[in-house]
Amino acid sequence: MRALLTAGGHGTRLRPITHTRNKHLIPIANKPMLVYGLEAIAGTDIEDVGIVVGDTEEEIRATVGDGSAWGLRVEYLRQEAPLGLAHVLMTGRDFVGGEPFLMYLGDNMLRDGLPEFVHAFEEHRPDAQILLAKVPDPSRYGVVVMEGGRVVHLAEKPVAFVSDLALAGFYLFTEPVFDGAASLRPSGRGEFEITEAIQYLVDHGYSVRAERIMGWWKDTGRVEDLLEANRFVLDEQEHDVQGDVDAASHLVGEVRVDRGAVVRESVIRGPAAIAAGCRIERSVIDPYTSVYLNTTITGSELGNSIVMDDSRIEDVMRIRDSLIGRNVHLRRGDAAPSAVQLMVGDNCAITLP
Ligand code: G1P
């Protein structure tokens, strides 16, 4: 069995970050999001992965390479335009070569359960298998209506309530799904929808098996989802200090400080993660914060935030619930506010206020 892993799209809900970076490379607990997908796939028997890319192909290649770091063989499949997930399917058709395959949306994170999902498919051999989770806000997702354990109807982001069972971004398909994808017209949002390709299977008498998600699952479409995914992963990390922390600093709880990071006269309350090359000085890092490579934070306080690489934060108090891009310079002006919530794209310099 092979896998298709999606890593294209424009990530419009995450602008401005996605003006300059593919959203799949945003670090979650200091690891690019797409790497979680590669690790999950590597945890199954699958060895061949086709990563479906768009015009940010080079960035993805630079991070993933040939996949050997995860024991995988990776090929890159160029999608001519982000025309939806059923279009992604068609892009990957030759790659999967008529065999059953896994489709994994690279902006979805699943804590566990992928091996079981694949085993169940191999045991039951349905024509397709989907993974569902009950959600409070079904209009954000594709949803599924079940009757007596059978999938009867699917709808993509329904405005009126249809079901609260969301379709997570992990699918197992066989050849007929391509007939479904090929039969579609663009939806209201101009995309070839995967939900409609699955509906085709239901309508044409193919077996579509649904499994429920047990652990956590996150679709990282919005900033709050990224921060939540960051919290989920940080929650599971253990205290691990490889970096250089001075005696005047306090690390409380599950804190990771990677080799090559320096912490001086600071308090870091876990769960929190500081990557290599960072310097944290006279600062307070509160829980659920991850600071990615080569970032310097001095005289500042931040919590529940993701800070990306090569940034500099100076004398800014109470940064909360924020996503701060790469190569950002934040510093305090004369009358800075007492707390700020920021979504800052790459390469910005901001003096607050
Ligand atoms: C896509 C699918 C949707 C699914 C979701 C899961 O939505 O179209 O059916 O529930 O992924 O992440 P999109 O990310 O395009 O909004």
Boltz pocket constraint, residues with backbone or C-beta under 6 A from the ligand:
constraints:
  - pocket:
      binder: B
      contacts: [[A, 85], [A, 105], [A, 107], [A, 108], [A, 140], [A, 141], [A, 142], [A, 143], [A, 155], [A, 156], [A, 166], [A, 167], [A, 168], [A, 169], [A, 193], [A, 194], [A, 195], [A, 219], [A, 221]]
      max_distance: 6.0
